[in-house]
Structures are given as C-alpha cells and as structure tokens.
Amino acid sequence: MEHMDVHVPVLADEVVFLLRARRSGWMVDGTVGLGGHAERLLDASAPGARLLGLDGDDDALARAAARLARFGERARLRHGNFRALATHAAEAGVAEAETVLLDLGLSSYQLEASRRGFSFQGEEPLDMRFDPTAGITAAELVNRLPEAELATVLKEHGEEPHARRIARRIVEARAVAPLRTTADLVAAVKRGVPRAAWPRRTHVATRTFQALRVAVNDEAQALRDALPQAAALLGRGGRLGVISFHSGEDRIVKRTFRTLETNGFGELQPSPLMPQREETLVNPRARSAKLRVLERLEAA
C-alpha cells in the first residue's frame, strides 16, 4: 500500500520504554493510525501481550492491518473514536489494560495523501474529518458560522492572534462564493494577517487549519471524555501515555492528570518528555510533541 511506511511515529523509543507490556496483558492504542506505535509496542512487549487498536478512519485501519498482519491474533483493530474507549474495550473483551496510548497528532498519510484538506500545501476539499463517514466538514463550518463564532473557534482552538481579522476575511470571501478548497481558505487567511506578521518558521495558515480541524472533530471534548475512561481501564501498575502537539491539548492532559493524582494515580517524572534533537532533525513534525505518562499506583 502506498504511503504505508511514510509515517514516522513520534517519541517511539520513549513510548516503547514506558508503555510496552511486560506481562501477557492488553495494550490499547486509541489512535492506531497507520500502526507505527502499535508495531513497535508489539515487537517490544511480552510474547503473550495483545493490542487493541482504534481509529475512526477505515482507510487508516486497512493500512494498519497490513502493517500488523504478522502479529496475527495479537493485534485486534476496531473502527471507532477513543471518546467511547470504555465501550470499545468492553466489546473487544478487554476488561483491564497494562497500557493505553493516545497519540493526538496527524499521520503523514493524513497530511499528504488523504485528500481531506488537512494540509495547506495544495488544493484539496475542505473536509478535515478524521472519520469521513460522520460529522460536519470544515467547509460547512467556514461557510455557515457567524463571524463572531468563527473568530472564537480560531482563537480558542488555534490560539490565532489575528482570529477576528481572519474571520472577517472568510465572511467577506464566502459572500462572493463559498469556500470549498484549502486554497480558498489559505487565500482568506493571507488577506486577514498583515504581511509583516506572517510567522517565519511556520505557514501563516497553520493555526487556522489546526483550529478548524479541532472543531470539526470535537477533539478537545473527545479528549476530556477519553482520559478518565483510559485511566479506569488500567490495572495496578498500568500506564496511560498521551502525546499532544499543541498547548490546548497539553493543558487538558495536565489538568486531568492532576485530578487523577488524588485518586490513586501518579504522573511519571520528568514530565512532559519531548523529542531529542536527533529525532526532530529526522522528523521535523515531532518538534512540538509532548509525552505525559500516568501510572495507576493503587488497585481500583
């Protein structure tokens, strides 16, 4: 399958060292994607350990299945969102897990080959759904939301300092013709941000695309829903690892972990772990990744 081997899982060595199953129990990858972390975890874990992988993208699941085929029954994949983690685990027969991993980043396949509008480098349909069978598209959002609500989305989910100006330009553009492609959106963003304020190291539309993707997939609430379920699934000594890529995600993880620390859990230190320079040189997309790991210290 083309692009199957393109994706490089971030912080893979750290994930394997901290989250591999040391006994013959279950590991749960709530964002299995193309199976990069799952493959590394299965290779490094006890021979009897098994992995349940979830993803809302059927195409990604097919690619993960091809990557993990050599593990046979040790790898079980299901279509679904991690916000219903407890339900998926129960239906798969997973009563308790040694480890749970949530990697909140996009895969290289989604960015470069899915043609769903995650990338601002070409001209693609404004979709941005992880699960292309459900929910509203980014095009529906940008063409329907009132200007004030659109600015709020850009500010809250993308921390975009020019949110109001960009929202105004989007509304002006859609009054002439609906925004249908990533190129339409990029053009509106460029008109909304003064040229002197364009970032030097990132694309001017990076924060806008992030914000719309988060809103389309309801990522913030899904993460808030998933974290307590993931923690509850762990047995004593079990670990939950979360890889975040922007400050909004990391705040949710940090606050939830602090709450759980009063209920028999502890965050491994030092935290968060970030990629070494050698990794970011090979994979620049890893530079913003942060890994936090929570351990169950007491039995449920």
C-alpha positions in Angstrom: 0.0 0.0 0.0 1.5 3.3 -1.0 2.4 5.7 1.8 2.0 2.9 4.4 5.6 3.2 5.5 5.8 7.0 5.3 4.6 7.8 8.7 7.2 8.0 11.4 5.8 7.6 14.9 7.0 10.4 17.3 8.7 9.7 20.5 8.7 6.0 19.6 11.6 5.0 21.8 10.1 6.7 24.8 6.7 5.2 24.2 8.2 1.7 23.9 10.3 2.1 27.0 7.5 3.4 29.2 4.4 1.7 27.7 5.4 -1.8 26.5 3.5 -4.6 28.1 5.8 -6.5 30.5 3.2 -9.3 31.1 0.7 -11.1 28.9 -1.9 -8.4 29.1 -3.6 -5.9 26.9 -2.3 -2.7 25.4 -4.8 -0.2 23.9 -3.8 2.2 21.2 -6.7 4.6 20.9 -5.3 6.4 17.9 -3.7 3.5 16.0 -3.4 5.4 12.7 -1.0 3.6 10.4 0.1 1.3 13.2 3.6 2.7 13.8 3.5 2.9 17.6 1.4 -0.3 17.7 4.1 -2.2 15.7 6.9 -1.0 18.0 4.9 -1.9 21.1 4.1 -5.4 19.9 7.7 -6.1 19.0 9.0 -4.9 22.4 6.3 -6.5 24.6 5.9 -9.9 26.2 5.1 -12.6 23.6 1.6 -13.1 25.1 0.7 -9.4 25.1 -2.1 -8.3 22.8 -3.1 -4.9 21.4 -6.4 -3.3 20.6 -6.2 -0.5 18.1 -8.9 2.1 17.5 -9.3 4.6 14.7 -12.2 6.4 13.1 -10.6 6.3 9.6 -11.3 3.0 7.8 -8.5 3.7 5.3 -6.0 4.1 8.1 -7.3 0.9 9.7 -6.7 -1.0 6.5 -3.2 0.2 6.3 -2.6 -0.6 10.0 -4.0 -4.1 9.4 -1.4 -4.6 6.7 1.4 -3.4 8.9 0.4 -5.5 11.8 -0.7 -8.7 9.9 2.5 -10.5 11.0 1.3 -10.4 14.7 -1.9 -12.4 13.9 -4.4 -12.6 16.7 -2.1 -10.4 18.9 -3.4 -7.3 17.1 -7.1 -6.5 17.0 -8.4 -3.4 15.2 -11.7 -1.7 15.5 -13.3 1.3 13.8 -14.2 3.9 16.4 -13.3 7.1 18.3 -11.4 7.0 21.6 -14.1 9.1 23.2 -16.0 5.8 23.6 -12.9 3.9 24.7 -14.7 2.0 27.5 -17.4 0.7 25.2 -14.9 -0.4 22.5 -12.7 -2.1 25.1 -15.6 -4.0 26.6 -16.9 -5.1 23.2 -13.4 -6.4 22.4 -13.2 -8.3 25.6 -10.6 -6.0 27.2 -11.5 -5.8 30.9 -8.2 -4.4 32.0 -5.2 -3.0 30.2 -1.5 -2.8 31.1 -1.1 0.3 28.9 -3.2 2.8 26.9 -1.7 5.2 24.4 -3.3 8.3 22.8 -1.3 9.9 20.1 -3.1 13.1 19.2 -1.1 14.0 16.1 -1.9 13.7 12.4 -0.2 11.0 10.4 1.9 11.8 7.3 -0.7 9.9 5.3 -3.5 12.2 6.5 -1.5 15.2 5.7 0.0 14.2 2.4 -2.3 11.6 0.8 -5.8 11.5 2.3 -7.0 14.4 0.2 -9.2 15.6 3.0 -7.9 19.1 3.5 -5.6 18.6 6.5 -2.7 20.2 4.6 -2.5 23.8 3.3 0.3 22.9 0.8 -2.1 22.2 -2.1 -5.7 22.4 -3.2 -7.9 19.8 -1.6 -11.6 19.7 -0.5 -12.2 21.4 2.9 -13.2 18.3 4.8 -10.8 17.7 7.8 -12.8 14.9 9.3 -10.9 12.0 10.8 -13.9 9.8 10.2 -15.1 10.8 6.7 -18.4 9.0 7.3 -19.6 11.2 10.1 -20.0 14.8 11.2 -19.7 18.1 9.5 -16.9 19.3 7.3 -14.6 22.2 7.6 -16.3 23.7 4.5 -19.7 23.6 6.3 -18.1 25.4 9.3 -16.4 28.2 7.5 -19.4 28.8 5.2 -22.1 28.8 7.9 -20.7 30.0 11.3 -21.4 33.6 12.1 -18.3 35.8 12.1 -18.1 36.1 15.9 -18.3 32.3 16.4 -15.8 31.7 13.7 -13.3 34.1 15.4 -13.9 32.3 18.7 -13.1 28.9 17.1 -9.8 30.3 15.7 -8.9 31.9 19.0 -9.8 29.1 21.3 -8.6 26.1 19.3 -5.8 27.7 17.4 -4.6 30.5 19.6 -4.6 32.6 16.5 -3.8 36.2 17.4 -5.5 37.5 14.2 -8.6 35.5 14.7 -11.1 38.4 14.3 -9.4 39.7 11.1 -9.3 36.2 9.6 -12.9 35.5 10.4 -13.9 38.8 8.8 -12.0 37.9 5.6 -13.6 34.5 5.5 -17.0 36.0 5.8 -16.2 38.5 3.0 -14.9 35.8 0.8 -17.9 33.5 1.2 -20.3 36.4 0.4 -18.8 36.2 -3.1 -18.5 32.4 -3.4 -18.5 29.5 -0.9 -15.0 28.4 0.3 -14.7 24.9 -1.0 -11.0 24.1 -1.0 -7.9 24.5 1.2 -6.6 27.1 -1.3 -9.7 29.2 -0.8 -9.2 29.1 2.9 -5.4 29.9 2.7 -6.2 32.9 0.5 -8.7 34.3 3.1 -6.1 33.8 5.9 -3.4 35.6 4.0 -5.7 38.5 3.5 -6.5 38.6 7.2 -3.0 38.6 8.5 -0.7 41.6 7.8 2.2 40.5 5.7 4.7 41.8 8.4 3.0 39.5 10.9 3.4 36.2 9.0 5.4 33.7 11.0 8.9 33.0 9.9 9.1 29.3 10.8 5.5 28.1 10.1 2.9 28.7 7.5 0.6 31.7 8.1 -2.5 29.3 8.0 -1.1 26.7 10.4 -3.2 27.9 13.4 -6.4 28.4 11.4 -6.1 24.8 10.0 -5.4 23.5 13.4 -8.4 25.3 14.9 -10.9 24.1 12.3 -9.6 20.5 12.5 -10.1 20.5 16.3 -13.6 22.0 15.9 -14.7 19.6 13.1 -13.6 16.5 15.1 -14.6 17.9 18.5 -11.1 16.9 19.6 -11.0 18.8 22.9 -14.2 17.3 24.3 -13.3 13.9 22.9 -10.0 14.0 24.8 -11.8 15.1 28.0 -14.2 12.2 27.6 -11.4 9.7 26.9 -8.9 10.3 29.6 -10.9 9.2 32.6 -12.1 6.1 30.7 -8.5 5.3 29.8 -7.3 5.7 33.4 -10.2 3.5 34.7 -9.2 0.7 32.3 -5.7 0.4 33.8 -4.8 -2.3 36.3 -2.4 -1.6 39.2 0.9 -0.6 37.7 -0.7 0.2 34.4 0.2 3.3 32.4 -1.6 5.8 30.3 0.6 7.8 27.8 -0.7 10.8 25.9 1.2 12.6 23.1 0.0 16.1 22.5 1.1 18.6 19.9 -0.3 22.0 20.9 -0.8 23.8 24.2 -4.6 23.4 24.3 -4.3 19.6 24.3 -1.5 19.5 26.8 -3.5 21.7 29.2 -6.3 19.2 29.1 -4.0 16.3 29.7 -2.1 18.1 32.5 -5.3 19.2 34.4 -6.9 15.7 34.1 -3.7 14.0 35.3 -3.6 16.4 38.3 -7.2 15.4 39.2 -6.4 11.7 38.8 -3.4 12.0 41.1 -5.7 12.5 44.0 -7.3 9.1 43.2 -4.5 6.6 43.2 -2.5 7.7 40.2 0.8 9.4 39.7 2.4 11.2 36.7 5.9 9.8 35.8 8.6 12.4 36.1 10.3 14.2 34.5 7.2 15.3 32.6 6.5 16.0 29.8 9.0 14.2 27.7 9.9 15.9 24.4 11.8 14.7 21.4 15.6 14.7 21.3 17.3 17.0 18.8 18.3 13.9 16.7 14.6 13.0 16.3 13.5 16.4 15.2 16.2 16.6 12.6 15.0 13.4 11.0 11.3 14.2 11.6 10.6 18.0 12.0 6.9 17.3 12.7 8.0 15.9 16.0 9.3 19.1 17.4 6.1 20.2 19.2 5.3 16.7 20.6 5.0 16.2 24.4 4.5 12.9 26.1 2.9 12.6 29.6 2.6 9.3 31.3 0.2 8.5 34.2 0.6 5.3 36.3 -2.0 3.6 38.5 -0.4 3.3 41.9 -3.3 1.6 43.7 -5.8 -1.0 42.7 -9.1 0.2 41.6 
